[in-house]
Amino acid sequence: MKKLFVLLNVVMLSACTSSVHMSQVDVGNNAYNENDIGKIIEIEKSQKNILGFVYNTNYVDQAYKNLLRQCPNGTSMINVEYLTNHGFLSWTDKIRIKAICR
């Protein structure tokens, strides 16, 4: 019985979860022509947290700079998602940006 209890605790503590906190969509102005679809880009940056110690705290700024670098003329549509993946005594915060460059 004691071994079963220990096994269940190990399984429960090693479980992982994932959640989407927010997803925002901006379609820009209405003057966008559907026939003029530009380059579609996807950017994903993350921040690792282990036992409360945070690494790469400027991951959102890095994603924004990457977006500006890939789309110097701006975007016509953008989707931003904030996610968290949970692990054993750690978690990873992620930002995903999908956009259409002009």
All heavy atoms as an XYZ file, in Angstrom:
813
protein
N       0.822     -1.190      0.000
C       0.000      0.000      0.000
C       0.868      1.256      0.000
O       0.540      2.224     -0.670
C      -0.930     -0.042      1.212
C      -1.894      1.085      1.259
S      -3.054      0.894     -0.095
C      -4.309      1.973      0.384
N       1.943      1.211      0.751
C       2.823      2.364      0.822
C       3.496      2.619     -0.523
O       3.640      3.768     -0.945
C       3.870      2.154      1.914
C       4.711      3.364      2.184
C       5.625      3.117      3.361
C       6.430      4.354      3.678
N       7.299      4.173      4.827
N       3.874      1.544     -1.234
C       4.492      1.693     -2.544
C       3.511      2.298     -3.550
O       3.882      3.102     -4.394
C       5.000      0.354     -3.051
C       6.202     -0.159     -2.313
C       6.675     -1.471     -2.885
C       7.852     -2.003     -2.083
N       8.341     -3.270     -2.628
N       2.247      1.903     -3.451
C       1.228      2.455     -4.333
C       1.039      3.950     -4.083
O       0.932      4.745     -5.031
C      -0.097      1.712     -4.148
C      -1.266      2.200     -5.003
C      -0.959      1.984     -6.479
C      -2.538      1.491     -4.614
N       1.041      4.347     -2.821
C       0.913      5.762     -2.469
C       2.091      6.574     -3.014
O       1.909      7.647     -3.572
C       0.813      5.913     -0.943
C       0.685      7.327     -0.493
C      -0.497      8.027     -0.671
C       1.757      7.969      0.114
C      -0.612      9.339     -0.253
C       1.660      9.279      0.530
C       0.466      9.960      0.346
N       3.291      6.055     -2.873
C       4.481      6.736     -3.385
C       4.421      6.831     -4.909
O       4.718      7.871     -5.493
C       5.766      6.018     -2.918
C       6.989      6.581     -3.623
C       5.920      6.126     -1.414
N       4.006      5.769     -5.564
C       3.891      5.765     -7.022
C       2.871      6.794     -7.501
O       3.125      7.536     -8.454
C       3.516      4.370     -7.516
C       3.338      4.235     -9.030
C       4.665      4.475     -9.732
C       2.786      2.875     -9.377
N       1.725      6.863     -6.839
C       0.712      7.852     -7.210
C       1.220      9.278     -7.009
O       0.943     10.165     -7.821
C      -0.574      7.625     -6.421
C      -1.402      6.424     -6.857
C      -2.593      6.229     -5.929
C      -1.870      6.586     -8.281
N       1.947      9.519     -5.937
C       2.510     10.854     -5.708
C       3.512     11.232     -6.784
O       3.531     12.367     -7.259
C       3.163     10.942     -4.329
C       2.153     11.162     -3.242
O       1.075     11.685     -3.495
N       2.490     10.760     -2.032
N       4.352     10.298     -7.185
C       5.336     10.570     -8.232
C       4.633     10.893     -9.547
O       5.004     11.833    -10.253
C       6.317      9.380     -8.385
C       7.155      9.520     -9.651
C       7.194      9.267     -7.166
N       3.611     10.126     -9.883
C       2.868     10.361    -11.127
C       2.172     11.715    -11.087
O       2.204     12.468    -12.060
C       1.860      9.210    -11.378
C       0.919      9.555    -12.523
C       2.600      7.921    -11.673
N       1.550     12.055     -9.983
C       0.827     13.329     -9.880
C       1.782     14.513     -9.901
O       1.467     15.554    -10.473
C      -0.042     13.342     -8.624
C      -1.218     12.396     -8.717
S      -2.194     12.327     -7.217
C      -2.760     13.987     -7.088
N       2.946     14.395     -9.295
C       3.889     15.504     -9.272
C       4.619     15.687    -10.597
O       5.151     16.758    -10.869
C       4.905     15.304     -8.143
C       4.362     15.465     -6.735
C       5.438     15.125     -5.713
C       3.848     16.872     -6.515
N       4.638     14.680    -11.422
C       5.337     14.808    -12.704
C       4.401     15.172    -13.846
O       4.831     15.248    -14.991
C       6.064     13.510    -13.028
O       5.134     12.466    -13.204
N       3.132     15.380    -13.565
C       2.172     15.725    -14.608
C       2.439     17.132    -15.139
O       2.894     18.010    -14.430
C       0.755     15.636    -14.048
N       2.166     17.323    -16.406
C       2.369     18.614    -17.050
C       1.033     19.144    -17.544
O       0.147     18.380    -17.917
C       3.317     18.480    -18.236
S       4.951     17.908    -17.784
N       0.909     20.456    -17.559
C      -0.290     21.102    -18.080
C       0.128     22.249    -18.979
O       1.271     22.698    -18.956
C      -1.188     21.650    -16.949
O      -0.457     22.644    -16.228
C      -1.645     20.566    -16.023
N      -0.823     22.733    -19.738
C      -0.581     23.867    -20.609
C      -1.846     24.706    -20.643
O      -2.955     24.165    -20.608
C      -0.222     23.394    -22.020
O       0.055     24.487    -22.840
N      -1.685     26.016    -20.697
C      -2.852     26.885    -20.747
C      -2.582     28.089    -21.633
O      -1.455     28.570    -21.717
C      -3.238     27.356    -19.338
O      -2.221     28.180    -18.811
N      -3.628     28.538    -22.317
C      -3.572     29.764    -23.108
C      -4.250     30.841    -22.272
O      -5.426     30.741    -21.957
C      -4.296     29.602    -24.463
C      -4.287     30.911    -25.230
C      -3.662     28.500    -25.274
N      -3.494     31.864    -21.897
C      -4.046     32.906    -21.043
C      -4.825     33.939    -21.835
O      -5.850     34.422    -21.381
C      -2.924     33.625    -20.279
C      -2.162     32.722    -19.368
N      -2.715     32.168    -18.238
C      -0.909     32.258    -19.427
C      -1.819     31.415    -17.640
N      -0.712     31.447    -18.342
N      -4.315     34.276    -23.009
C      -4.955     35.332    -23.765
C      -4.596     35.161    -25.233
O      -3.483     34.776    -25.573
C      -4.451     36.697    -23.274
C      -5.162     37.860    -23.871
S      -4.513     39.471    -23.352
C      -4.134     39.264    -21.655
N      -5.542     35.466    -26.091
C      -5.287     35.485    -27.524
C      -5.933     36.738    -28.075
O      -7.143     36.926    -27.946
C      -5.870     34.236    -28.190
O      -5.615     34.263    -29.570
N      -5.124     37.598    -28.657
C      -5.618     38.872    -29.179
C      -5.436     38.893    -30.685
O      -4.420     38.448    -31.204
C      -4.843     40.039    -28.583
C      -4.935     40.128    -27.093
C      -3.996     41.193    -26.537
O      -2.990     41.512    -27.136
N      -4.337     41.717    -25.396
N      -6.427     39.450    -31.385
C      -6.358     39.570    -32.837
C      -6.619     41.020    -33.201
O      -7.561     41.639    -32.721
C      -7.393     38.656    -33.528
C      -7.348     38.857    -35.029
C      -7.150     37.208    -33.169
N      -5.762     41.562    -34.055
C      -5.934     42.917    -34.575
C      -5.948     42.811    -36.090
O      -4.986     42.361    -36.701
C      -4.793     43.826    -34.121
C      -4.936     45.240    -34.655
O      -6.064     45.626    -35.024
O      -3.927     45.947    -34.708
N      -7.053     43.220    -36.718
C      -7.161     43.125    -38.170
C      -6.714     44.397    -38.863
O      -6.683     44.456    -40.081
C      -8.598     42.762    -38.607
C      -8.943     41.361    -38.171
C      -9.600     43.755    -38.091
N      -6.376     45.414    -38.123
C      -5.898     46.658    -38.724
C      -7.037     47.454    -39.322
O      -8.171     47.365    -38.892
N      -6.723     48.226    -40.381
C      -7.768     49.051    -40.990
C      -8.559     48.236    -42.005
O      -8.158     47.168    -42.449
C      -7.163     50.299    -41.637
C      -6.143     49.941    -42.705
O      -6.074     48.810    -43.149
N      -5.360     50.920    -43.099
N      -9.698     48.764    -42.415
C     -10.576     48.058    -43.342
C     -10.141     48.196    -44.793
O     -10.741     47.598    -45.675
C     -12.013     48.571    -43.198
C     -12.596     48.202    -41.852
O     -12.215     47.197    -41.280
N     -13.506     49.013    -41.353
N      -9.089     48.977    -45.066
C      -8.634     49.183    -46.433
C      -7.786     48.015    -46.951
O      -7.341     48.036    -48.086
C      -7.819     50.475    -46.520
N      -7.610     47.007    -46.157
C      -6.791     45.864    -46.548
C      -7.495     45.060    -47.623
O      -8.662     44.709    -47.505
C      -6.508     44.990    -45.320
C      -5.727     43.751    -45.632
C      -4.410     43.830    -46.063
C      -6.313     42.502    -45.528
C      -3.689     42.693    -46.363
C      -5.608     41.364    -45.824
C      -4.292     41.469    -46.247
O      -3.586     40.342    -46.541
N      -6.804     44.755    -48.702
C      -7.347     43.988    -49.808
C      -6.965     42.530    -49.618
O      -5.798     42.207    -49.476
C      -6.790     44.530    -51.137
C      -7.422     43.857    -52.334
O      -8.243     42.963    -52.194
N      -7.041     44.306    -53.512
N      -7.935     41.627    -49.641
C      -7.662     40.209    -49.406
C      -6.768     39.608    -50.478
O      -6.117     38.599    -50.258
C      -8.970     39.428    -49.307
C      -9.768     39.748    -48.052
C     -11.017     38.896    -47.962
O     -11.128     37.918    -48.712
O     -11.869     39.222    -47.131
N      -6.730     40.195    -51.662
C      -5.881     39.667    -52.729
C      -4.415     40.023    -52.531
O      -3.547     39.436    -53.162
C      -6.357     40.197    -54.086
C      -7.748     39.694    -54.421
O      -8.130     38.594    -54.031
N      -8.516     40.500    -55.125
N      -4.121     40.992    -51.704
C      -2.754     41.439    -51.460
C      -2.180     40.810    -50.193
O      -1.704     41.502    -49.308
C      -2.695     42.968    -51.340
C      -3.099     43.657    -52.620
O      -2.945     43.041    -53.687
O      -3.552     44.802    -52.550
N      -2.240     39.498    -50.087
C      -1.718     38.825    -48.903
C      -0.205     38.838    -48.962
O       0.396     38.385    -49.929
C      -2.245     37.384    -48.795
C      -3.753     37.416    -48.559
C      -1.544     36.638    -47.672
C      -4.385     36.064    -48.462
N       0.384     39.385    -47.916
C       1.839     39.453    -47.846
C       2.417     38.184    -47.238
O       1.771     37.140    -47.166
N       3.639     38.306    -46.771
C       4.336     37.175    -46.156
C       3.762     36.921    -44.769
O       3.623     37.827    -43.959
C       5.827     37.508    -46.066
C       6.671     36.413    -45.464
C       8.131     36.766    -45.493
C       8.407     37.850    -44.485
N       9.834     38.094    -44.255
N       3.433     35.677    -44.489
C       2.912     35.293    -43.171
C       4.096     34.855    -42.320
O       4.872     33.989    -42.727
C       1.885     34.165    -43.289
C       0.696     34.631    -44.121
C       1.436     33.712    -41.904
C      -0.302     33.544    -44.424
N       4.234     35.458    -41.152
C       5.339     35.115    -40.260
C       4.798     34.581    -38.940
O       3.682     34.893    -38.535
C       6.269     36.321    -39.989
C       5.503     37.438    -39.291
C       6.897     36.810    -41.260
C       6.404     38.440    -38.645
N       5.605     33.764    -38.284
C       5.291     33.243    -36.952
C       6.517     33.414    -36.076
O       7.614     33.013    -36.452
C       4.904     31.772    -37.019
C       3.618     31.515    -37.755
C       3.199     30.055    -37.717
O       3.657     29.324    -36.808
O       2.422     29.661    -38.583
N       6.316     34.008    -34.914
C       7.394     34.248    -33.960
C       6.995     33.618    -32.637
O       5.865     33.786    -32.186
C       7.640     35.762    -33.773
C       8.011     36.410    -35.100
C       8.699     36.016    -32.715
C       7.974     37.914    -35.073
N       7.920     32.897    -32.025
C       7.668     32.318    -30.696
C       8.899     32.519    -29.832
O       9.994     32.119    -30.195
C       7.347     30.836    -30.804
C       7.016     30.212    -29.467
C       6.551     28.780    -29.573
O       5.681     28.490    -30.405
O       7.074     27.954    -28.804
N       8.709     33.152    -28.703
C       9.767     33.361    -27.714
C       9.263     32.850    -26.377
O       8.054     32.819    -26.114
C      10.140     34.843    -27.595
C      10.716     35.448    -28.858
C      12.084     34.898    -29.127
C      12.678     35.524    -30.369
N      13.964     35.011    -30.705
N      10.192     32.450    -25.513
C       9.779     31.875    -24.236
C      10.689     32.311    -23.102
O      11.798     32.789    -23.313
C       9.753     30.345    -24.323
O      11.040     29.856    -24.594
N      10.165     32.118    -21.903
C      10.877     32.433    -20.659
C      10.757     31.220    -19.750
O       9.668     30.714    -19.528
C      10.232     33.651    -20.010
C      10.519     33.813    -18.547
C       9.787     35.000    -17.981
O      10.169     36.113    -18.238
N       8.727     34.759    -17.229
N      11.860     30.746    -19.240
C      11.876     29.562    -18.382
C      11.923     29.978    -16.913
O      12.668     30.888    -16.545
C      13.113     28.714    -18.729
C      13.138     27.376    -18.107
C      12.230     26.432    -18.853
C      12.396     25.030    -18.282
N      11.336     24.157    -18.667
N      11.117     29.330    -16.093
C      11.096     29.543    -14.643
C      11.348     28.203    -13.965
O      10.569     27.274    -14.127
C       9.725     30.059    -14.193
C       9.361     31.359    -14.846
O       9.919     32.375    -14.532
N       8.427     31.300    -15.792
N      12.442     28.109    -13.223
C      12.776     26.878    -12.513
C      12.926     27.197    -11.030
O      13.775     28.002    -10.655
C      14.077     26.254    -13.057
C      13.926     25.944    -14.540
C      14.441     25.000    -12.273
C      15.199     25.510    -15.211
N      12.078     26.588    -10.209
C      12.076     26.815     -8.761
C      11.997     28.299     -8.405
O      12.604     28.759     -7.441
C      13.323     26.198     -8.122
C      13.388     24.682     -8.120
C      14.755     24.223     -7.632
C      12.302     24.106     -7.239
N      11.281     29.068     -9.203
C      11.126     30.497     -8.954
C      12.233     31.361     -9.526
O      12.165     32.582     -9.445
N      13.261     30.776    -10.101
C      14.324     31.537    -10.751
C      13.948     31.737    -12.214
O      13.707     30.769    -12.939
C      15.665     30.808    -10.645
C      16.160     30.673     -9.243
C      16.017     29.489     -8.543
C      16.763     31.757     -8.610
C      16.465     29.365     -7.248
C      17.223     31.645     -7.310
C      17.069     30.449     -6.627
N      13.914     32.991    -12.633
C      13.426     33.338    -13.967
C      14.606     33.603    -14.893
O      15.547     34.305    -14.532
C      12.513     34.580    -13.894
C      11.969     34.920    -15.265
C      11.380     34.351    -12.918
N      14.536     33.041    -16.083
C      15.561     33.232    -17.108
C      14.921     33.868    -18.337
O      13.776     33.582    -18.663
C      16.189     31.888    -17.485
C      16.763     31.165    -16.293
C      16.036     30.201    -15.621
C      18.027     31.480    -15.826
C      16.554     29.559    -14.514
C      18.559     30.845    -14.723
C      17.815     29.879    -14.071
O      18.336     29.250    -12.970
N      15.671     34.734    -19.021
C      15.223     35.408    -20.242
C      13.969     36.249    -19.985
O      12.910     36.010    -20.551
C      14.974     34.396    -21.365
C      14.781     35.071    -22.706
O      15.167     36.217    -22.893
N      14.199     34.357    -23.650
N      14.099     37.248    -19.156
C      12.953     38.073    -18.771
C      12.507     39.050    -19.854
O      11.435     39.629    -19.735
C      13.270     38.867    -17.493
O      14.433     39.667    -17.714
C      13.473     37.949    -16.319
N      13.288     39.226    -20.895
C      12.895     40.174    -21.944
C      12.426     39.452    -23.201
O      12.611     39.931    -24.314
C      14.051     41.123    -22.266
C      15.289     40.404    -22.736
O      15.411     39.204    -22.563
N      16.218     41.132    -23.325
N      11.766     38.316    -23.047
C      11.330     37.530    -24.194
C      10.257     38.239    -25.010
O      10.205     38.081    -26.234
C      10.872     36.140    -23.762
C       9.569     36.084    -22.991
C       8.423     35.585    -23.577
C       9.498     36.513    -21.664
C       7.238     35.515    -22.882
C       8.330     36.451    -20.960
C       7.191     35.952    -21.571
O       6.020     35.901    -20.874
N       9.407     39.038    -24.392
C       8.377     39.776    -25.129
C       9.027     40.877    -25.975
O       8.660     41.070    -27.136
C       7.321     40.361    -24.170
C       6.306     41.203    -24.921
C       6.609     39.249    -23.416
N      10.007     41.572    -25.409
C      10.725     42.590    -26.180
C      11.455     41.966    -27.364
O      11.487     42.546    -28.456
C      11.731     43.327    -25.291
C      11.059     44.156    -24.219
O       9.904     44.592    -24.441
O      11.672     44.360    -23.164
N      12.031     40.783    -27.173
C      12.718     40.093    -28.267
C      11.740     39.727    -29.382
O      12.054     39.872    -30.568
C      13.398     38.823    -27.757
C      14.569     39.073    -26.856
C      15.085     37.782    -26.236
O      14.486     36.717    -26.387
N      16.192     37.890    -25.523
N      10.548     39.274    -29.014
C       9.542     38.924    -30.016
C       9.090     40.173    -30.791
O       8.935     40.126    -32.015
C       8.341     38.258    -29.350
N       8.910     41.284    -30.086
C       8.496     42.533    -30.742
C       9.575     43.037    -31.700
O       9.274     43.440    -32.827
C       8.164     43.581    -29.680
C       7.698     44.891    -30.263
C       6.502     44.975    -30.956
C       8.454     46.045    -30.116
C       6.067     46.176    -31.490
C       8.033     47.246    -30.646
C       6.842     47.295    -31.334
O       6.418     48.488    -31.870
N      10.833     42.993    -31.276
C      11.927     43.417    -32.153
C      12.036     42.507    -33.373
O      12.306     42.977    -34.480
C      13.248     43.439    -31.386
C      13.339     44.572    -30.398
C      14.638     44.508    -29.600
C      14.656     45.590    -28.543
N      15.857     45.499    -27.691
N      11.827     41.228    -33.176
C      11.841     40.281    -34.286
C      10.710     40.589    -35.271
O      10.897     40.525    -36.489
C      11.719     38.858    -33.754
C      12.134     37.816    -34.744
O      12.314     38.088    -35.917
N      12.274     36.598    -34.279
N       9.531     40.943    -34.751
C       8.401     41.328    -35.602
C       8.725     42.571    -36.408
O       8.467     42.629    -37.616
C       7.156     41.556    -34.753
C       5.916     42.073    -35.475
C       5.372     41.004    -36.418
C       4.862     42.501    -34.487
N       9.311     43.588    -35.769
C       9.671     44.816    -36.475
C      10.743     44.564    -37.532
O      10.728     45.184    -38.600
C      10.159     45.873    -35.484
C       9.121     46.434    -34.524
C       9.775     47.420    -33.570
C       7.979     47.090    -35.268
N      11.659     43.649    -37.247
C      12.728     43.334    -38.190
C      12.170     42.602    -39.422
O      12.563     42.864    -40.549
C      13.800     42.496    -37.504
C      15.023     42.230    -38.342
C      16.169     41.538    -37.597
N      15.764     40.438    -36.720
C      15.739     40.490    -35.389
N      16.092     41.597    -34.759
N      15.364     39.454    -34.674
N      11.237     41.683    -39.203
C      10.688     40.908    -40.312
C       9.631     41.666    -41.103
O       9.403     41.358    -42.276
C      10.112     39.588    -39.809
C      11.156     38.630    -39.295
C      10.570     37.273    -38.977
O       9.614     36.832    -39.599
N      11.154     36.600    -37.996
N       8.960     42.622    -40.466
C       7.910     43.413    -41.132
C       8.228     44.897    -40.991
O       7.571     45.613    -40.215
C       6.552     43.124    -40.525
S       5.984     41.437    -40.692
N       9.209     45.427    -41.726
C       9.573     46.837    -41.566
C       8.483     47.804    -42.034
O       8.430     48.940    -41.578
C      10.842     46.972    -42.414
C      10.779     45.858    -43.384
C      10.038     44.753    -42.713
N       7.595     47.358    -42.920
C       6.517     48.220    -43.414
C       5.232     48.070    -42.614
O       4.210     48.629    -42.978
C       6.243     47.922    -44.890
C       7.433     48.234    -45.751
O       8.196     49.151    -45.471
N       7.622     47.451    -46.798
N       5.257     47.297    -41.556
C       4.088     47.119    -40.711
C       3.345     45.827    -41.027
O       3.719     45.065    -41.915
N       2.287     45.595    -40.286
C       1.471     44.395    -40.456
C       0.040     44.794    -40.790
O      -0.413     45.875    -40.452
C       1.464     43.537    -39.179
O       0.919     44.296    -38.115
C       2.852     43.058    -38.825
N      -0.657     43.900    -41.466
C      -2.056     44.150    -41.773
C      -2.978     43.317    -40.889
O      -4.148     43.579    -40.790
C      -2.340     43.864    -43.241
O      -1.986     42.548    -43.544
N      -2.433     42.307    -40.247
C      -3.218     41.467    -39.342
C      -2.245     40.794    -38.386
O      -1.189     40.327    -38.804
C      -3.985     40.417    -40.134
C      -4.906     39.590    -39.334
S      -5.861     38.547    -40.458
C      -6.884     37.711    -39.320
N      -2.603     40.733    -37.116
C      -1.685     40.162    -36.129
C      -2.486     39.400    -35.077
O      -3.566     39.820    -34.673
C      -0.814     41.263    -35.491
C       0.279     40.664    -34.630
C      -1.630     42.261    -34.722
C       1.366     41.642    -34.261
N      -1.950     38.255    -34.660
C      -2.547     37.443    -33.603
C      -1.467     37.179    -32.557
O      -0.404     36.668    -32.888
C      -3.067     36.123    -34.181
C      -3.672     35.227    -33.127
O      -3.983     35.663    -32.030
N      -3.837     33.962    -33.443
N      -1.748     37.529    -31.310
C      -0.790     37.351    -30.220
C      -1.400     36.411    -29.194
O      -2.520     36.621    -28.742
C      -0.439     38.707    -29.552
C       0.548     38.506    -28.435
C       0.087     39.684    -30.576
N      -0.664     35.369    -28.820
C      -1.106     34.412    -27.809
C      -0.104     34.373    -26.671
O       1.105     34.354    -26.902
C      -1.217     33.003    -28.395
C      -2.262     32.844    -29.450
C      -2.289     31.440    -30.038
O      -1.313     30.684    -29.814
O      -3.269     31.119    -30.704
N      -0.610     34.346    -25.440
C       0.214     34.186    -24.242
C      -0.093     32.820    -23.658
O      -1.236     32.523    -23.351
C      -0.094     35.277    -23.225
C       0.159     36.666    -23.729
C      -0.871     37.447    -24.241
C       1.433     37.206    -23.702
C      -0.633     38.720    -24.716
C       1.678     38.473    -24.178
C       0.638     39.228    -24.680
O       0.877     40.481    -25.154
N       0.937     31.979    -23.495
C       0.750     30.615    -23.028
C       1.661     30.315    -21.845
O       2.695     30.966    -21.677
C       1.105     29.617    -24.136
C       0.373     29.753    -25.447
C       1.284     30.336    -26.477
C      -0.114     28.419    -25.874
N       1.295     29.292    -21.083
C       2.147     28.782    -20.018
C       2.129     27.270    -20.068
O       1.068     26.661    -20.142
C       1.664     29.253    -18.626
O       1.663     30.668    -18.592
C       2.572     28.737    -17.541
N       3.312     26.662    -20.054
C       3.454     25.213    -19.952
C       4.034     24.908    -18.579
O       5.104     25.394    -18.234
C       4.379     24.676    -21.041
C       3.793     24.840    -22.417
O       2.583     24.841    -22.590
N       4.643     24.985    -23.405
N       3.314     24.088    -17.806
C       3.731     23.752    -16.448
C       4.412     22.400    -16.425
O       3.965     21.467    -17.075
C       2.522     23.712    -15.507
C       1.744     24.980    -15.493
N       0.593     25.143    -16.230
C       1.964     26.143    -14.863
C       0.122     26.358    -16.033
N       0.933     26.987    -15.209
N       5.474     22.303    -15.660
C       6.183     21.043    -15.468
C       6.441     20.835    -13.988
O       5.909     21.542    -13.137
N       7.285     19.899    -13.679
C       7.610     19.595    -12.291
C       8.533     20.675    -11.737
O       9.668     20.823    -12.176
C       8.268     18.213    -12.201
C       8.636     17.828    -10.803
C       7.656     17.598     -9.857
C       9.960     17.711    -10.424
C       7.988     17.244     -8.572
C      10.301     17.358     -9.146
C       9.318     17.125     -8.213
N       8.042     21.475    -10.798
C       8.766     22.572    -10.155
C       9.298     23.611    -11.151
O      10.259     24.315    -10.877
C       9.913     22.029     -9.297
C       9.513     21.124     -8.136
C      10.759     20.618     -7.424
C       8.600     21.847     -7.168
N       8.675     23.700    -12.307
C       9.084     24.697    -13.291
C       7.918     24.995    -14.222
O       6.940     24.247    -14.274
C      10.268     24.190    -14.117
O       9.880     23.110    -14.921
N       8.022     26.082    -14.935
C       7.048     26.410    -15.964
C       7.725     27.284    -17.008
O       8.769     27.862    -16.779
C       5.805     27.091    -15.383
C       6.027     28.420    -14.758
C       5.924     29.638    -15.368
C       6.375     28.692    -13.406
N       6.192     30.647    -14.487
C       6.477     30.087    -13.265
C       6.619     27.895    -12.299
C       6.813     30.694    -12.066
C       6.953     28.516    -11.113
C       7.040     29.886    -11.004
N       7.104     27.351    -18.173
C       7.623     28.135    -19.279
C       6.521     29.058    -19.776
O       5.431     28.599    -20.126
C       8.082     27.216    -20.437
O       9.052     26.304    -19.935
C       8.686     28.024    -21.565
N       6.795     30.358    -19.774
C       5.883     31.342    -20.342
C       6.274     31.559    -21.794
O       7.443     31.717    -22.111
C       5.979     32.667    -19.582
C       5.543     32.532    -18.135
O       4.571     31.793    -17.888
O       6.169     33.166    -17.268
N       5.282     31.564    -22.675
C       5.548     31.732    -24.109
C       4.671     32.823    -24.683
O       3.573     33.072    -24.200
C       5.246     30.436    -24.871
C       6.163     29.303    -24.597
C       5.820     28.118    -25.471
C       6.737     26.961    -25.179
N       6.427     25.799    -26.019
N       5.188     33.447    -25.723
C       4.399     34.370    -26.521
C       4.537     33.927    -27.962
O       5.636     33.626    -28.428
C       4.839     35.839    -26.328
C       3.923     36.769    -27.103
C       6.280     36.045    -26.705
C       4.126     38.240    -26.770
N       3.404     33.822    -28.655
C       3.384     33.456    -30.072
C       2.744     34.601    -30.831
O       1.652     35.043    -30.503
C       2.543     32.205    -30.305
C       3.201     30.959    -29.939
C       2.375     29.773    -30.416
N       2.813     28.570    -29.746
C       2.006     27.598    -29.378
N       0.733     27.645    -29.619
N       2.512     26.545    -28.771
N       3.428     35.040    -31.864
C       2.920     36.116    -32.709
C       2.818     35.582    -34.130
O       3.791     35.060    -34.673
C       3.843     37.352    -32.678
C       3.968     37.876    -31.252
C       3.312     38.433    -33.611
C       4.966     39.009    -31.105
N       1.639     35.710    -34.705
C       1.421     35.377    -36.120
C       0.927     36.641    -36.797
O      -0.008     37.276    -36.309
C       0.394     34.250    -36.264
C       0.838     32.954    -35.630
C      -0.235     31.907    -35.695
C       0.190     30.664    -34.922
N      -0.895     29.719    -34.770
N       1.562     36.996    -37.899
C       1.213     38.258    -38.541
C       1.355     38.145    -40.055
O       2.051     37.262    -40.560
C       2.122     39.368    -38.032
N       0.692     39.037    -40.749
C       0.840     39.180    -42.191
C       1.553     40.501    -42.439
O       1.057     41.560    -42.061
C      -0.529     39.178    -42.901
C      -1.247     37.856    -42.658
C      -0.350     39.418    -44.397
C      -2.647     37.803    -43.222
N       2.718     40.416    -43.066
C       3.510     41.624    -43.350
C       2.924     42.335    -44.571
O       2.444     41.715    -45.512
C       4.971     41.274    -43.620
S       5.807     40.600    -42.182
N       3.015     43.648    -44.568
C       2.574     44.440    -45.729
C       3.650     44.490    -46.774
O       4.798     44.403    -46.553
C       2.240     45.853    -45.308
C       0.985     45.917    -44.501
C       0.614     47.333    -44.251
N      -0.511     47.334    -43.317
C      -0.975     48.411    -42.773
N      -0.416     49.566    -43.011
N      -1.993     48.352    -41.960
